[in-house]
Amino acid sequence: MDTDNRYGTLAMQKRLLALLKAFHQLCVANNIKYSLDWGSLLGAVRH
C-alpha cells in the first residue's frame, strides 16, 4: 500500500513544493536571500 497517497501526503508535498517554487522566484526577482530551516516545505523538497 502506498501510504503517501493513502493519507494525501504526496499531494500535499506537491502543493507545498509549488508554493516554495513561487516563493523562490519572487525572492530571486527581488534579490532577497532566504534559507529553509525546518518544517513542511523543507520536507517537501527533501522527499
PyMOL Python script that loads the backbone (N, CA, C, O; Angstrom):
from pymol import cmd

cmd.read_pdbstr("""\
ATOM      1  N   MET A   1       0.843  -1.186   0.000  1.00  0.00           N
ATOM      2  CA  MET A   1       0.000   0.000   0.000  1.00  0.00           C
ATOM      3  C   MET A   1       0.885   1.246   0.000  1.00  0.00           C
ATOM      4  O   MET A   1       1.895   1.302   0.702  1.00  0.00           O
ATOM      5  N   ASP A   2       0.504   2.213  -0.773  1.00  0.00           N
ATOM      6  CA  ASP A   2       1.248   3.472  -0.858  1.00  0.00           C
ATOM      7  C   ASP A   2       0.706   4.437   0.188  1.00  0.00           C
ATOM      8  O   ASP A   2      -0.309   5.095  -0.039  1.00  0.00           O
ATOM      9  N   THR A   3       1.380   4.526   1.335  1.00  0.00           N
ATOM     10  CA  THR A   3       0.893   5.362   2.427  1.00  0.00           C
ATOM     11  C   THR A   3       0.915   6.844   2.063  1.00  0.00           C
ATOM     12  O   THR A   3       0.111   7.616   2.586  1.00  0.00           O
ATOM     13  N   ASP A   4       1.830   7.259   1.165  1.00  0.00           N
ATOM     14  CA  ASP A   4       1.847   8.670   0.761  1.00  0.00           C
ATOM     15  C   ASP A   4       0.532   9.067   0.117  1.00  0.00           C
ATOM     16  O   ASP A   4       0.007  10.144   0.397  1.00  0.00           O
ATOM     17  N   ASN A   5      -0.002   8.220  -0.733  1.00  0.00           N
ATOM     18  CA  ASN A   5      -1.258   8.536  -1.394  1.00  0.00           C
ATOM     19  C   ASN A   5      -2.458   8.287  -0.494  1.00  0.00           C
ATOM     20  O   ASN A   5      -3.456   9.004  -0.566  1.00  0.00           O
ATOM     21  N   ARG A   6      -2.358   7.277   0.346  1.00  0.00           N
ATOM     22  CA  ARG A   6      -3.477   6.938   1.239  1.00  0.00           C
ATOM     23  C   ARG A   6      -3.818   8.110   2.158  1.00  0.00           C
ATOM     24  O   ARG A   6      -4.992   8.408   2.378  1.00  0.00           O
ATOM     25  N   TYR A   7      -2.816   8.758   2.682  1.00  0.00           N
ATOM     26  CA  TYR A   7      -3.046   9.854   3.620  1.00  0.00           C
ATOM     27  C   TYR A   7      -2.970  11.230   2.962  1.00  0.00           C
ATOM     28  O   TYR A   7      -3.094  12.246   3.645  1.00  0.00           O
ATOM     29  N   GLY A   8      -2.772  11.274   1.661  1.00  0.00           N
ATOM     30  CA  GLY A   8      -2.723  12.548   0.958  1.00  0.00           C
ATOM     31  C   GLY A   8      -1.403  13.274   1.108  1.00  0.00           C
ATOM     32  O   GLY A   8      -1.296  14.443   0.738  1.00  0.00           O
ATOM     33  N   THR A   9      -0.393  12.603   1.645  1.00  0.00           N
ATOM     34  CA  THR A   9       0.900  13.241   1.894  1.00  0.00           C
ATOM     35  C   THR A   9       1.559  13.682   0.600  1.00  0.00           C
ATOM     36  O   THR A   9       2.079  14.796   0.524  1.00  0.00           O
ATOM     37  N   LEU A  10       1.548  12.841  -0.410  1.00  0.00           N
ATOM     38  CA  LEU A  10       2.197  13.162  -1.675  1.00  0.00           C
ATOM     39  C   LEU A  10       1.553  14.386  -2.324  1.00  0.00           C
ATOM     40  O   LEU A  10       2.257  15.256  -2.837  1.00  0.00           O
ATOM     41  N   ALA A  11       0.245  14.458  -2.306  1.00  0.00           N
ATOM     42  CA  ALA A  11      -0.461  15.609  -2.882  1.00  0.00           C
ATOM     43  C   ALA A  11      -0.102  16.888  -2.121  1.00  0.00           C
ATOM     44  O   ALA A  11       0.110  17.935  -2.733  1.00  0.00           O
ATOM     45  N   MET A  12      -0.035  16.806  -0.807  1.00  0.00           N
ATOM     46  CA  MET A  12       0.312  17.977  -0.004  1.00  0.00           C
ATOM     47  C   MET A  12       1.745  18.411  -0.284  1.00  0.00           C
ATOM     48  O   MET A  12       2.021  19.605  -0.393  1.00  0.00           O
ATOM     49  N   GLN A  13       2.656  17.455  -0.401  1.00  0.00           N
ATOM     50  CA  GLN A  13       4.051  17.787  -0.707  1.00  0.00           C
ATOM     51  C   GLN A  13       4.149  18.496  -2.053  1.00  0.00           C
ATOM     52  O   GLN A  13       4.911  19.453  -2.195  1.00  0.00           O
ATOM     53  N   LYS A  14       3.393  18.041  -3.030  1.00  0.00           N
ATOM     54  CA  LYS A  14       3.420  18.677  -4.350  1.00  0.00           C
ATOM     55  C   LYS A  14       2.906  20.109  -4.280  1.00  0.00           C
ATOM     56  O   LYS A  14       3.468  21.000  -4.917  1.00  0.00           O
ATOM     57  N   ARG A  15       1.838  20.341  -3.509  1.00  0.00           N
ATOM     58  CA  ARG A  15       1.307  21.707  -3.356  1.00  0.00           C
ATOM     59  C   ARG A  15       2.295  22.603  -2.628  1.00  0.00           C
ATOM     60  O   ARG A  15       2.493  23.755  -3.013  1.00  0.00           O
ATOM     61  N   LEU A  16       2.917  22.077  -1.577  1.00  0.00           N
ATOM     62  CA  LEU A  16       3.892  22.870  -0.828  1.00  0.00           C
ATOM     63  C   LEU A  16       5.124  23.180  -1.672  1.00  0.00           C
ATOM     64  O   LEU A  16       5.682  24.275  -1.587  1.00  0.00           O
ATOM     65  N   LEU A  17       5.544  22.218  -2.481  1.00  0.00           N
ATOM     66  CA  LEU A  17       6.694  22.444  -3.351  1.00  0.00           C
ATOM     67  C   LEU A  17       6.380  23.512  -4.393  1.00  0.00           C
ATOM     68  O   LEU A  17       7.237  24.341  -4.699  1.00  0.00           O
ATOM     69  N   ALA A  18       5.177  23.507  -4.938  1.00  0.00           N
ATOM     70  CA  ALA A  18       4.771  24.549  -5.886  1.00  0.00           C
ATOM     71  C   ALA A  18       4.794  25.923  -5.211  1.00  0.00           C
ATOM     72  O   ALA A  18       5.220  26.909  -5.812  1.00  0.00           O
ATOM     73  N   LEU A  19       4.335  25.980  -3.966  1.00  0.00           N
ATOM     74  CA  LEU A  19       4.365  27.231  -3.207  1.00  0.00           C
ATOM     75  C   LEU A  19       5.796  27.700  -2.979  1.00  0.00           C
ATOM     76  O   LEU A  19       6.097  28.885  -3.123  1.00  0.00           O
ATOM     77  N   LEU A  20       6.675  26.769  -2.622  1.00  0.00           N
ATOM     78  CA  LEU A  20       8.076  27.110  -2.401  1.00  0.00           C
ATOM     79  C   LEU A  20       8.730  27.608  -3.681  1.00  0.00           C
ATOM     80  O   LEU A  20       9.514  28.556  -3.642  1.00  0.00           O
ATOM     81  N   LYS A  21       8.424  26.994  -4.802  1.00  0.00           N
ATOM     82  CA  LYS A  21       8.993  27.430  -6.079  1.00  0.00           C
ATOM     83  C   LYS A  21       8.552  28.852  -6.410  1.00  0.00           C
ATOM     84  O   LYS A  21       9.358  29.657  -6.877  1.00  0.00           O
ATOM     85  N   ALA A  22       7.284  29.167  -6.173  1.00  0.00           N
ATOM     86  CA  ALA A  22       6.785  30.522  -6.414  1.00  0.00           C
ATOM     87  C   ALA A  22       7.479  31.521  -5.480  1.00  0.00           C
ATOM     88  O   ALA A  22       7.851  32.617  -5.899  1.00  0.00           O
ATOM     89  N   PHE A  23       7.647  31.132  -4.218  1.00  0.00           N
ATOM     90  CA  PHE A  23       8.337  31.981  -3.253  1.00  0.00           C
ATOM     91  C   PHE A  23       9.787  32.211  -3.682  1.00  0.00           C
ATOM     92  O   PHE A  23      10.291  33.332  -3.606  1.00  0.00           O
ATOM     93  N   HIS A  24      10.448  31.152  -4.130  1.00  0.00           N
ATOM     94  CA  HIS A  24      11.838  31.250  -4.580  1.00  0.00           C
ATOM     95  C   HIS A  24      11.952  32.221  -5.759  1.00  0.00           C
ATOM     96  O   HIS A  24      12.846  33.067  -5.777  1.00  0.00           O
ATOM     97  N   GLN A  25      11.066  32.107  -6.728  1.00  0.00           N
ATOM     98  CA  GLN A  25      11.083  33.005  -7.882  1.00  0.00           C
ATOM     99  C   GLN A  25      10.896  34.460  -7.459  1.00  0.00           C
ATOM    100  O   GLN A  25      11.553  35.357  -7.987  1.00  0.00           O
ATOM    101  N   LEU A  26      10.010  34.682  -6.518  1.00  0.00           N
ATOM    102  CA  LEU A  26       9.781  36.036  -6.002  1.00  0.00           C
ATOM    103  C   LEU A  26      11.045  36.576  -5.333  1.00  0.00           C
ATOM    104  O   LEU A  26      11.427  37.726  -5.547  1.00  0.00           O
ATOM    105  N   CYS A  27      11.688  35.737  -4.526  1.00  0.00           N
ATOM    106  CA  CYS A  27      12.907  36.163  -3.836  1.00  0.00           C
ATOM    107  C   CYS A  27      14.043  36.442  -4.823  1.00  0.00           C
ATOM    108  O   CYS A  27      14.760  37.431  -4.673  1.00  0.00           O
ATOM    109  N   VAL A  28      14.210  35.592  -5.817  1.00  0.00           N
ATOM    110  CA  VAL A  28      15.266  35.792  -6.810  1.00  0.00           C
ATOM    111  C   VAL A  28      15.017  37.087  -7.584  1.00  0.00           C
ATOM    112  O   VAL A  28      15.943  37.862  -7.824  1.00  0.00           O
ATOM    113  N   ALA A  29      13.782  37.310  -7.964  1.00  0.00           N
ATOM    114  CA  ALA A  29      13.440  38.505  -8.737  1.00  0.00           C
ATOM    115  C   ALA A  29      13.689  39.792  -7.951  1.00  0.00           C
ATOM    116  O   ALA A  29      13.948  40.841  -8.540  1.00  0.00           O
ATOM    117  N   ASN A  30      13.611  39.712  -6.617  1.00  0.00           N
ATOM    118  CA  ASN A  30      13.771  40.897  -5.772  1.00  0.00           C
ATOM    119  C   ASN A  30      15.058  40.883  -4.964  1.00  0.00           C
ATOM    120  O   ASN A  30      15.228  41.668  -4.031  1.00  0.00           O
ATOM    121  N   ASN A  31      15.967  39.977  -5.331  1.00  0.00           N
ATOM    122  CA  ASN A  31      17.272  39.873  -4.676  1.00  0.00           C
ATOM    123  C   ASN A  31      17.145  39.728  -3.152  1.00  0.00           C
ATOM    124  O   ASN A  31      17.820  40.413  -2.384  1.00  0.00           O
ATOM    125  N   ILE A  32      16.265  38.819  -2.750  1.00  0.00           N
ATOM    126  CA  ILE A  32      16.031  38.543  -1.327  1.00  0.00           C
ATOM    127  C   ILE A  32      16.668  37.197  -0.990  1.00  0.00           C
ATOM    128  O   ILE A  32      16.369  36.191  -1.632  1.00  0.00           O
ATOM    129  N   LYS A  33      17.533  37.175   0.001  1.00  0.00           N
ATOM    130  CA  LYS A  33      18.154  35.929   0.440  1.00  0.00           C
ATOM    131  C   LYS A  33      17.274  35.280   1.502  1.00  0.00           C
ATOM    132  O   LYS A  33      16.710  35.963   2.357  1.00  0.00           O
ATOM    133  N   TYR A  34      17.163  33.965   1.440  1.00  0.00           N
ATOM    134  CA  TYR A  34      16.378  33.222   2.422  1.00  0.00           C
ATOM    135  C   TYR A  34      17.011  31.848   2.621  1.00  0.00           C
ATOM    136  O   TYR A  34      17.874  31.439   1.844  1.00  0.00           O
ATOM    137  N   SER A  35      16.589  31.147   3.647  1.00  0.00           N
ATOM    138  CA  SER A  35      17.044  29.776   3.873  1.00  0.00           C
ATOM    139  C   SER A  35      15.898  28.972   4.470  1.00  0.00           C
ATOM    140  O   SER A  35      14.998  29.526   5.101  1.00  0.00           O
ATOM    141  N   LEU A  36      15.942  27.673   4.265  1.00  0.00           N
ATOM    142  CA  LEU A  36      14.960  26.766   4.863  1.00  0.00           C
ATOM    143  C   LEU A  36      15.601  26.136   6.082  1.00  0.00           C
ATOM    144  O   LEU A  36      16.745  25.685   6.027  1.00  0.00           O
ATOM    145  N   ASP A  37      14.875  26.106   7.168  1.00  0.00           N
ATOM    146  CA  ASP A  37      15.417  25.582   8.411  1.00  0.00           C
ATOM    147  C   ASP A  37      14.741  24.265   8.789  1.00  0.00           C
ATOM    148  O   ASP A  37      15.422  23.255   8.966  1.00  0.00           O
ATOM    149  N   TRP A  38      13.443  24.260   8.913  1.00  0.00           N
ATOM    150  CA  TRP A  38      12.715  23.055   9.290  1.00  0.00           C
ATOM    151  C   TRP A  38      11.264  23.212   8.866  1.00  0.00           C
ATOM    152  O   TRP A  38      10.819  24.315   8.548  1.00  0.00           O
ATOM    153  N   GLY A  39      10.543  22.129   8.862  1.00  0.00           N
ATOM    154  CA  GLY A  39       9.119  22.194   8.591  1.00  0.00           C
ATOM    155  C   GLY A  39       8.691  21.508   7.311  1.00  0.00           C
ATOM    156  O   GLY A  39       9.473  20.810   6.666  1.00  0.00           O
ATOM    157  N   SER A  40       7.449  21.718   6.961  1.00  0.00           N
ATOM    158  CA  SER A  40       6.819  21.017   5.852  1.00  0.00           C
ATOM    159  C   SER A  40       7.433  21.332   4.505  1.00  0.00           C
ATOM    160  O   SER A  40       7.561  20.441   3.665  1.00  0.00           O
ATOM    161  N   LEU A  41       7.818  22.584   4.278  1.00  0.00           N
ATOM    162  CA  LEU A  41       8.394  22.925   2.977  1.00  0.00           C
ATOM    163  C   LEU A  41       9.732  22.247   2.778  1.00  0.00           C
ATOM    164  O   LEU A  41      10.022  21.763   1.683  1.00  0.00           O
ATOM    165  N   LEU A  42      10.545  22.202   3.803  1.00  0.00           N
ATOM    166  CA  LEU A  42      11.815  21.508   3.691  1.00  0.00           C
ATOM    167  C   LEU A  42      11.593  20.021   3.441  1.00  0.00           C
ATOM    168  O   LEU A  42      12.305  19.407   2.646  1.00  0.00           O
ATOM    169  N   GLY A  43      10.623  19.455   4.108  1.00  0.00           N
ATOM    170  CA  GLY A  43      10.287  18.050   3.887  1.00  0.00           C
ATOM    171  C   GLY A  43       9.799  17.787   2.478  1.00  0.00           C
ATOM    172  O   GLY A  43      10.097  16.741   1.901  1.00  0.00           O
ATOM    173  N   ALA A  44       9.050  18.726   1.919  1.00  0.00           N
ATOM    174  CA  ALA A  44       8.566  18.573   0.547  1.00  0.00           C
ATOM    175  C   ALA A  44       9.721  18.530  -0.428  1.00  0.00           C
ATOM    176  O   ALA A  44       9.680  17.777  -1.401  1.00  0.00           O
ATOM    177  N   VAL A  45      10.741  19.316  -0.189  1.00  0.00           N
ATOM    178  CA  VAL A  45      11.917  19.320  -1.057  1.00  0.00           C
ATOM    179  C   VAL A  45      12.741  18.058  -0.818  1.00  0.00           C
ATOM    180  O   VAL A  45      13.189  17.413  -1.766  1.00  0.00           O
ATOM    181  N   ARG A  46      12.935  17.714   0.439  1.00  0.00           N
ATOM    182  CA  ARG A  46      13.778  16.564   0.793  1.00  0.00           C
ATOM    183  C   ARG A  46      13.194  15.267   0.267  1.00  0.00           C
ATOM    184  O   ARG A  46      13.948  14.396  -0.169  1.00  0.00           O
ATOM    185  N   HIS A  47      11.890  15.107   0.291  1.00  0.00           N
ATOM    186  CA  HIS A  47      11.261  13.836  -0.110  1.00  0.00           C
ATOM    187  C   HIS A  47      10.704  13.951  -1.492  1.00  0.00           C
ATOM    188  O   HIS A  47      10.136  12.991  -2.011  1.00  0.00           O
TER     189      HIS A  47
END
""", "prot")
cmd.dss("prot")
cmd.show_as("cartoon", "prot")
cmd.util.cbc("prot")
cmd.orient("prot")
